[in-house]
Amino acid sequence: MFADLLRRMTAPAPDRIPDADARLALGALLVRLARADGHYDPVEKDRIEAILRCRYDLTDASDLRLQCEGLEAEAPDTVRFTRAIKDAVDYEDRLGVIAAMWQIVLADGSRDAQEDSIMRMVAPMLGVTDQDSNAARRRIEGSA
């Protein structure tokens, strides 16, 4: 299953991916971000599940999170997740992706340089402006 998704995501000109694959790509990106600081804490896992539950109207997202962890472990780089998400979702939804990513960065109460680096790289790749990314971060910080 992951091999086929990874093949489609790494194609030179990928087609728009189906919603189920977009879920996996987003979840895997969140897992990659959570693991960036070398610590994948239970609070981050819980936050990923909460994001997936809310975003996709699920009652339980633990199985989806586990699938996302598997995909993240097999995927070669962050750029391909980002490209797949950008191709799969509209700008407003990509703003939601950035907000979800900020929730993960801030879930453990500290911002790590690796996490910040990924955010600086991913936001423009998703076509999200620095201003919109910073506004999303401030909203998340204000709601914490």
Phi, psi and omega in degrees: 000310181293323182300318179294316178298314179298322179297315179294322181290332184263004177297149181304321178227080186294145172286164173298128185276150178297159182304320181298321178288325177296323176301313180296318181297315179297312180299319179294323177296319178295320177296316180300317179296317180296326181276351187301327182271006179085000179231122178247087189279155176305324179296325178289320176298316178298320181293319177300314179298319180297318179297313181295318178300311183292313185295325186246013176053054181254152174274330178218131182242011183295318178295319178297317178300318179298319177297319179296321177298318178296317179296315180302319181294330182269340187285140185287322182201164183291329183303320183290322174300313183299315180298318180297319180291315180301318181289337187265338188229153178286166184304314181301321178290327177293327173298322175296324177297315179298317178298318178298320179296319177296326176299321180290314180304318186268358185300322184267007175087000179217150177257122180265150180300323179294318178296316178299320179298316178296318180297318179295328180281316190285318184306308179295327178295330176278356182080019180263131182290158176301321181298316179292322178295315179295323177296320178297316179300315181297321178297317181294316179298322180289335181268354182282000000 
